[in-house]
Amino acid sequence: MANHGSLRDSQELNLVPAYDADRPALPVAAIYGANASGKSTVMKAYQFFLGAVRDSQARWLPDEPVKRRPFLLDHDSRREPSSYAVDLLIGGVRYVYGFSAGDRAIEEEWLYSYPKARKRVLFEREGGAVTFGASLTGERAAAERIMRANSLYLSAAAQSGHVVLSAVWEALRAVVVIDDETRQALPTTGSLTAAVFDFFEETGIARAEELLAAADLGVHGLRASQDADPRLIRSAQEVWKEPMPTEISDELKAVIMQSMSKSLRFVHRVGDEEFLLTAEDESAGTKTWLTLVTWALLAIARGTQLWIDEVDVSLHSLLTARLVKLFQSAELNPLGAQLVFTTHDSSLLGTMLGEEVLRRDQIWFVEKDAANGASELYPLSDFKPRKGENFERRYLAGSYGAVPLLPGGAFEDMVEHYWGAHGKAVSA
């Protein structure tokens, strides 16, 4: 990705294992950095990329500008296109897909495959012209006819039902990104409830109760409200899945979600008496844990990606470590689902209860250059760390960068100045 927010120059999050050849890709990657360093920008850049893939043909208006966020702290970057690309593994075949976008149109787009490690061009686009490689069979012209200046050819091909390109589109469509905005919305819109019910269908309610009990949240079980309409649950599940069905209006979607938010009950027991509370009555920690673990288990069941910004919000470190452990296990995660998250929780860099949480090649840092405001994304492996090294201590000591650098005594001096200005001396 390049020229998105504070990511002025091209940055790469490489999920190829550096020390383990048993897996084709890392199951977990953690991104550390100081406040305002650019951690969330990495998430938002990927979120924009996914949104363009999913929605540019179906939902963007024909004359709508491309809602990119170029680097704004120099004049050249404001005018230059923003670029995004990903490596995908689908059915054992590697694909590389990407595009660059200006303010009004998609300027370039490309898709390559690497069967038996040999590059094959599926398509390349410049402006409104698309050229096709010989290996891309099937109906290709239909998508080119409906493609607009501000929409992606891949999105148009998925809309027209191209088999090969739809598979790439579906793989990207399945990625879930949870940021602060979606985290706050989930428990109140009913999306949390829909996700939980979807999970129940495959694993049963007892498993979800185990997850809550394991987190020691004081919740003894989950129940559907007796007045919950099964048809409403199914409708909400369909609304919850992206892309939203075009036949469901925003007004109907809002009604469904409001109703769904009241259909899940959390069971609390005091002595022999049982109390049923709604999601709105529960703590942020309970809702966060249930939301994240539900999405995590759905990702593992489907072999897809889950990205979480600030994974440690409202969660104890041990719960975050447990979430990470689900993805680390080859037995529990046989389809290779991936968890990528940002965090300030340095305890994840160490050991918990005698176990390593994150491996050396799963740790990344983001640091912003104070001189030009541009962020750099780089891995711990650049520092050639030894196995068993105390990464937490070295990180907090500033050995890897990506920590806040504050002048010594800055906060104290500010408070002393405040009291001095109000005629009160502060003794040493």
C-alpha positions as CSV (number, residue, x, y, z in Angstrom):
1,M,0.0,0.0,0.0
2,A,1.2,3.5,-0.7
3,N,-0.1,7.1,-0.4
4,H,-2.9,6.4,2.0
5,G,-3.1,8.5,5.1
6,S,0.3,8.7,6.8
7,L,1.6,5.8,4.7
8,R,3.2,8.1,2.1
9,D,5.7,5.6,0.7
10,S,5.1,2.0,-0.2
11,Q,4.7,-0.3,2.9
12,E,4.4,-4.1,3.0
13,L,2.9,-6.4,5.7
14,N,4.6,-9.7,4.8
15,L,2.8,-12.7,6.2
16,V,5.3,-15.3,4.8
17,P,6.9,-17.2,7.7
18,A,10.5,-16.3,8.3
19,Y,11.4,-19.2,10.6
20,D,8.8,-21.9,9.9
21,A,8.4,-23.7,6.6
22,D,5.5,-25.8,7.7
23,R,2.9,-23.2,7.0
24,P,2.6,-21.2,3.7
25,A,1.5,-18.1,5.7
26,L,1.6,-16.8,9.2
27,P,-1.7,-17.3,11.1
28,V,-1.1,-14.2,13.3
29,A,0.4,-10.8,12.9
30,A,0.5,-8.1,15.6
31,I,1.2,-4.4,14.9
32,Y,2.7,-2.2,17.6
33,G,3.3,1.5,17.7
34,A,2.9,4.7,19.6
35,N,-0.4,6.7,19.5
36,A,-0.8,8.4,16.2
37,S,2.0,6.4,14.7
38,G,-0.1,5.0,11.8
39,K,-1.2,1.6,13.2
40,S,-4.9,2.3,12.5
41,T,-4.0,3.7,9.1
42,V,-2.7,0.3,8.1
43,M,-6.1,-1.1,9.0
44,K,-7.9,1.7,7.2
45,A,-5.9,1.4,4.1
46,Y,-6.8,-2.3,3.9
47,Q,-10.4,-1.5,4.7
48,F,-10.5,1.0,1.8
49,F,-9.0,-1.6,-0.5
50,L,-11.6,-4.2,0.5
51,G,-14.4,-1.8,0.3
52,A,-13.4,-0.8,-3.2
53,V,-13.3,-4.5,-4.3
54,R,-16.6,-5.3,-2.7
55,D,-18.6,-2.2,-3.5
56,S,-17.1,-0.1,-6.3
57,Q,-19.2,-1.6,-9.1
58,A,-22.4,-2.4,-7.1
59,R,-22.7,0.5,-4.8
60,W,-20.6,3.5,-5.8
61,L,-22.4,6.1,-7.9
62,P,-21.3,6.6,-11.5
63,D,-20.0,10.2,-10.9
64,E,-18.9,9.6,-7.3
65,P,-15.3,10.5,-6.5
66,V,-13.0,7.8,-5.3
67,K,-13.0,8.3,-1.5
68,R,-9.3,7.7,-1.0
69,R,-7.1,9.4,1.6
70,P,-3.8,10.5,0.1
71,F,-0.9,11.7,2.2
72,L,-1.6,15.4,2.8
73,L,1.7,16.7,4.2
74,D,3.3,17.3,0.8
75,H,1.9,18.8,-2.4
76,D,3.1,16.0,-4.7
77,S,1.4,13.1,-2.8
78,R,-2.0,14.9,-2.9
79,R,-1.9,14.7,-6.7
80,E,-0.4,11.2,-7.0
81,P,-2.5,8.0,-7.0
82,S,-2.9,5.7,-4.0
83,S,-1.9,2.1,-4.6
84,Y,-2.9,-1.2,-3.0
85,A,-2.0,-4.8,-3.6
86,V,-2.4,-8.2,-1.9
87,D,-1.0,-11.7,-2.3
88,L,-3.7,-14.4,-2.0
89,L,-3.5,-18.2,-1.8
90,I,-6.7,-19.8,-3.3
91,G,-6.8,-23.5,-3.8
92,G,-3.1,-23.8,-3.5
93,V,-2.5,-21.2,-6.2
94,R,-0.9,-17.8,-5.5
95,Y,-2.6,-14.7,-6.9
96,V,-1.4,-11.1,-6.8
97,Y,-4.1,-8.4,-7.2
98,G,-3.9,-4.7,-6.9
99,F,-5.0,-1.3,-8.2
100,S,-4.0,2.4,-8.1
101,A,-6.6,5.1,-7.8
102,G,-6.8,8.9,-8.2
103,D,-9.5,11.3,-7.0
104,R,-11.9,10.5,-9.8
105,A,-11.0,7.2,-11.4
106,I,-9.1,3.9,-11.2
107,E,-5.8,4.5,-13.0
108,E,-4.4,1.0,-13.0
109,E,-5.5,-2.5,-12.0
110,W,-3.9,-5.9,-12.3
111,L,-4.3,-9.6,-11.5
112,Y,-1.6,-12.3,-11.8
113,S,-1.6,-15.9,-10.9
114,Y,1.4,-18.2,-10.2
115,P,0.6,-21.8,-10.8
116,K,3.7,-23.9,-10.3
117,A,5.5,-20.6,-9.4
118,R,5.3,-19.2,-12.9
119,K,3.7,-15.9,-13.5
120,R,0.6,-15.7,-15.7
121,V,-1.2,-12.4,-16.5
122,L,-4.9,-12.7,-16.0
123,F,-5.7,-9.1,-16.8
124,E,-4.1,-5.6,-16.7
125,R,-5.9,-2.3,-16.9
126,E,-4.8,1.2,-17.7
127,G,-7.5,3.8,-17.4
128,G,-10.6,2.4,-19.2
129,A,-8.7,-0.2,-21.3
130,V,-8.3,-3.8,-20.1
131,T,-6.0,-6.3,-21.7
132,F,-6.4,-10.0,-21.0
133,G,-3.9,-12.8,-20.6
134,A,-4.3,-16.0,-22.6
135,S,-4.8,-18.0,-19.4
136,L,-8.0,-16.0,-18.5
137,T,-10.9,-17.9,-20.1
138,G,-14.6,-17.3,-19.8
139,E,-16.7,-14.3,-20.6
140,R,-14.5,-11.2,-20.2
141,A,-16.1,-8.5,-22.3
142,A,-19.3,-8.3,-20.4
143,A,-17.5,-7.0,-17.3
144,E,-15.5,-4.5,-19.3
145,R,-18.8,-3.1,-20.8
146,I,-20.3,-2.3,-17.4
147,M,-17.1,-1.2,-15.7
148,R,-17.0,2.5,-15.0
149,A,-14.1,4.9,-14.6
150,N,-14.5,4.8,-10.8
151,S,-15.1,1.0,-10.4
152,L,-12.8,-2.0,-10.4
153,Y,-12.8,-4.5,-13.2
154,L,-12.6,-7.3,-10.6
155,S,-15.9,-6.0,-9.0
156,A,-17.5,-5.7,-12.4
157,A,-16.4,-9.3,-13.3
158,A,-17.9,-10.6,-10.0
159,Q,-21.2,-8.8,-10.8
160,S,-21.3,-10.5,-14.2
161,G,-20.5,-13.9,-12.7
162,H,-17.0,-14.7,-14.1
163,V,-16.0,-17.9,-12.4
164,V,-12.3,-17.4,-11.9
165,L,-12.4,-13.7,-11.1
166,S,-15.4,-14.2,-8.8
167,A,-13.3,-16.7,-6.7
168,V,-10.7,-13.9,-6.1
169,W,-13.5,-11.4,-5.3
170,E,-15.1,-13.8,-2.9
171,A,-11.8,-14.4,-1.1
172,L,-11.4,-10.7,-0.5
173,R,-15.1,-10.1,0.3
174,A,-14.9,-12.7,3.1
175,V,-12.3,-10.6,5.1
176,V,-13.7,-8.9,8.2
177,V,-12.2,-5.8,9.6
178,I,-13.3,-4.6,13.1
179,D,-12.3,-1.1,14.1
180,D,-13.5,1.2,16.8
181,E,-16.5,2.4,14.8
182,T,-17.8,-1.1,14.0
183,R,-17.0,-2.3,17.5
184,Q,-19.2,0.3,19.0
185,A,-22.0,-0.4,16.5
186,L,-22.1,-4.1,16.7
187,P,-23.8,-4.6,20.1
188,T,-26.4,-1.9,19.5
189,T,-27.3,-2.7,15.8
190,G,-28.0,-6.4,16.4
191,S,-25.1,-7.5,14.2
192,L,-23.6,-9.1,17.3
193,T,-26.8,-11.1,17.8
194,A,-26.9,-12.1,14.2
195,A,-23.3,-13.3,14.3
196,V,-23.9,-15.3,17.5
197,F,-27.0,-17.0,16.1
198,D,-25.1,-17.8,12.9
199,F,-22.4,-19.4,15.0
200,F,-25.0,-21.3,17.1
201,E,-26.3,-23.0,13.9
202,E,-23.0,-24.8,13.4
203,T,-21.7,-25.4,16.9
204,G,-24.7,-25.2,19.2
205,I,-25.4,-22.7,22.0
206,A,-23.4,-24.8,24.6
207,R,-20.1,-23.9,22.9
208,A,-20.8,-20.2,23.1
209,E,-21.7,-20.6,26.8
210,E,-18.3,-22.3,27.3
211,L,-16.6,-19.3,25.7
212,L,-18.3,-16.9,28.1
213,A,-17.6,-19.1,31.1
214,A,-13.9,-19.4,30.1
215,A,-13.6,-15.7,30.1
216,D,-15.0,-15.5,33.7
217,L,-17.5,-12.7,32.8
218,G,-20.2,-13.7,35.2
219,V,-22.4,-14.9,32.4
220,H,-23.7,-18.5,32.8
221,G,-25.4,-18.9,29.5
222,L,-27.1,-17.4,26.4
223,R,-30.6,-17.8,25.3
224,A,-32.8,-16.6,22.5
225,S,-35.7,-14.5,23.7
226,Q,-39.0,-16.5,23.7
227,D,-40.6,-13.8,21.6
228,A,-37.8,-13.8,19.0
229,D,-39.2,-14.5,15.5
230,P,-37.1,-17.2,13.7
231,R,-37.8,-15.4,10.4
232,L,-36.5,-12.2,11.8
233,I,-33.3,-14.0,12.9
234,R,-32.8,-15.4,9.4
235,S,-33.4,-12.0,7.9
236,A,-30.9,-10.3,10.2
237,Q,-28.3,-13.0,9.3
238,E,-28.8,-12.2,5.7
239,V,-28.5,-8.4,6.4
240,W,-25.4,-9.0,8.5
241,K,-23.6,-10.7,5.7
242,E,-21.8,-8.5,3.2
243,P,-22.6,-7.3,0.6
244,M,-26.0,-6.3,1.9
245,P,-28.8,-7.7,-0.3
246,T,-30.0,-5.0,-2.6
247,E,-33.7,-5.8,-2.1
248,I,-33.6,-4.9,1.6
249,S,-34.0,-1.2,2.2
250,D,-32.1,0.8,4.8
251,E,-35.3,1.4,6.7
252,L,-36.1,-2.4,6.9
253,K,-32.5,-3.1,7.8
254,A,-32.7,-0.7,10.7
255,V,-36.0,-2.3,12.0
256,I,-34.5,-5.8,11.7
257,M,-31.3,-4.8,13.6
258,Q,-33.2,-3.0,16.3
259,S,-35.4,-6.0,16.9
260,M,-32.5,-8.4,16.8
261,S,-30.6,-6.4,19.4
262,K,-33.3,-7.3,21.9
263,S,-33.6,-11.1,21.0
264,L,-30.4,-12.4,22.7
265,R,-30.4,-12.9,26.5
266,F,-27.4,-13.3,28.8
267,V,-28.1,-15.6,31.8
268,H,-27.0,-14.5,35.2
269,R,-27.5,-16.6,38.4
270,V,-27.7,-15.3,42.0
271,G,-28.2,-18.2,44.3
272,D,-31.1,-20.3,42.9
273,E,-32.6,-17.4,41.0
274,E,-31.9,-16.8,37.3
275,F,-31.9,-13.3,35.6
276,L,-32.0,-12.7,31.8
277,L,-30.3,-9.5,30.6
278,T,-30.1,-7.9,27.2
279,A,-26.9,-7.1,25.4
280,E,-27.4,-3.4,26.3
281,D,-27.3,-4.4,30.0
282,E,-23.9,-6.2,29.7
283,S,-20.5,-4.7,30.2
284,A,-18.3,-3.5,27.3
285,G,-15.9,-6.4,28.2
286,T,-18.6,-9.1,27.9
287,K,-19.9,-7.7,24.6
288,T,-16.3,-7.2,23.2
289,W,-15.2,-10.8,24.1
290,L,-18.4,-12.4,22.7
291,T,-18.2,-10.3,19.5
292,L,-14.5,-10.9,18.9
293,V,-14.5,-14.6,19.7
294,T,-17.6,-15.2,17.5
295,W,-16.0,-13.5,14.6
296,A,-12.7,-15.4,15.3
297,L,-14.5,-18.7,15.2
298,L,-16.4,-17.9,12.1
299,A,-13.1,-16.9,10.4
300,I,-11.5,-20.2,11.6
301,A,-14.5,-22.2,10.3
302,R,-14.2,-20.5,6.9
303,G,-10.4,-20.2,6.6
304,T,-10.7,-16.4,6.2
305,Q,-9.0,-13.3,7.6
306,L,-10.0,-11.3,10.6
307,W,-8.4,-7.8,11.2
308,I,-9.0,-6.1,14.5
309,D,-7.9,-2.6,15.4
310,E,-6.9,-2.2,19.1
311,V,-7.6,-5.8,20.0
312,D,-6.9,-5.1,23.7
313,V,-9.8,-2.6,24.1
314,S,-11.9,-3.8,27.0
315,L,-10.1,-7.2,27.1
316,H,-7.7,-8.5,29.7
317,S,-4.3,-9.6,28.3
318,L,-5.0,-13.2,29.1
319,L,-8.2,-13.1,27.0
320,T,-6.3,-11.5,24.1
321,A,-3.7,-14.3,24.4
322,R,-6.4,-16.9,24.3
323,L,-7.9,-15.4,21.1
324,V,-4.4,-15.4,19.5
325,K,-3.9,-19.0,20.6
326,L,-7.0,-20.1,18.6
327,F,-5.3,-19.0,15.4
328,Q,-1.8,-20.3,16.3
329,S,-2.9,-23.9,16.7
330,A,-2.6,-25.9,13.5
331,E,-5.1,-28.4,14.9
332,L,-7.8,-25.8,15.9
333,N,-7.1,-23.7,12.7
334,P,-6.6,-26.3,9.9
335,L,-7.9,-24.1,7.1
336,G,-5.2,-21.4,7.8
337,A,-7.4,-18.5,9.0
338,Q,-5.4,-15.4,9.8
339,L,-5.7,-12.9,12.6
340,V,-4.1,-9.4,12.1
341,F,-4.4,-6.9,14.9
342,T,-3.0,-3.6,16.3
343,T,-2.3,-3.3,20.0
344,H,-0.5,-1.4,22.7
345,D,-0.4,-4.5,25.0
346,S,3.3,-5.2,25.4
347,S,2.6,-8.2,27.6
348,L,1.8,-10.2,24.4
349,L,5.4,-9.8,23.4
350,G,6.5,-11.9,26.4
351,T,5.3,-15.2,27.8
352,M,2.1,-15.9,29.6
353,L,1.8,-18.8,32.0
354,G,5.0,-20.1,30.5
355,E,3.9,-19.9,26.9
356,E,5.1,-17.7,24.1
357,V,2.1,-15.7,22.7
358,L,3.6,-14.2,19.5
359,R,6.5,-15.6,17.5
360,R,9.4,-13.5,16.2
361,D,8.1,-13.1,12.7
362,Q,4.6,-12.2,13.8
363,I,5.6,-8.9,15.4
364,W,5.5,-5.7,13.4
365,F,6.0,-2.0,14.3
366,V,4.8,1.3,12.9
367,E,6.8,4.5,13.5
368,K,6.1,8.0,12.3
369,D,9.0,10.2,11.1
370,A,8.7,13.4,13.1
371,A,10.4,15.4,10.2
372,N,7.8,14.6,7.5
373,G,4.9,12.9,9.2
374,A,5.2,9.7,7.1
375,S,4.7,6.3,8.8
376,E,7.0,3.3,8.3
377,L,5.9,-0.3,8.8
378,Y,8.7,-2.8,9.6
379,P,9.1,-6.3,11.2
380,L,10.8,-7.3,14.4
381,S,12.8,-9.8,12.2
382,D,14.7,-6.8,10.8
383,F,16.5,-6.7,14.1
384,K,17.7,-10.3,13.8
385,P,16.1,-11.3,17.2
386,R,17.3,-14.5,18.9
387,K,14.8,-17.1,19.9
388,G,13.8,-16.7,23.6
389,E,14.9,-13.0,23.6
390,N,12.8,-10.7,25.9
391,F,11.0,-8.8,23.3
392,E,8.7,-7.0,25.7
393,R,11.6,-5.5,27.8
394,R,13.5,-4.5,24.7
395,Y,10.5,-2.9,23.1
396,L,9.6,-0.9,26.1
397,A,13.2,0.2,26.3
398,G,13.0,1.6,22.8
399,S,15.3,-0.9,21.1
400,Y,12.9,-1.4,18.2
401,G,11.5,2.1,18.0
402,A,7.7,2.5,17.7
403,V,7.3,3.9,21.3
404,P,6.3,7.4,22.4
405,L,9.3,9.7,22.9
406,L,8.5,12.3,25.5
407,P,10.9,14.9,26.8
408,G,11.9,14.0,30.4
409,G,9.6,15.7,32.9
410,A,7.3,17.2,30.3
411,F,4.1,16.4,32.0
412,E,5.4,17.3,35.4
413,D,6.7,20.7,34.1
414,M,3.3,21.4,32.6
415,V,1.5,20.8,35.9
416,E,4.0,22.8,37.9
417,H,3.6,25.7,35.4
418,Y,-0.2,25.5,35.8
419,W,0.0,25.7,39.6
420,G,2.6,28.4,39.4
421,A,0.4,30.5,37.2
422,H,-2.3,30.1,39.9
423,G,0.0,31.2,42.7
424,K,0.6,27.8,44.2
425,A,4.1,26.6,44.7
426,V,4.8,22.9,44.1
427,S,7.4,21.4,46.4
428,A,9.9,18.9,45.1
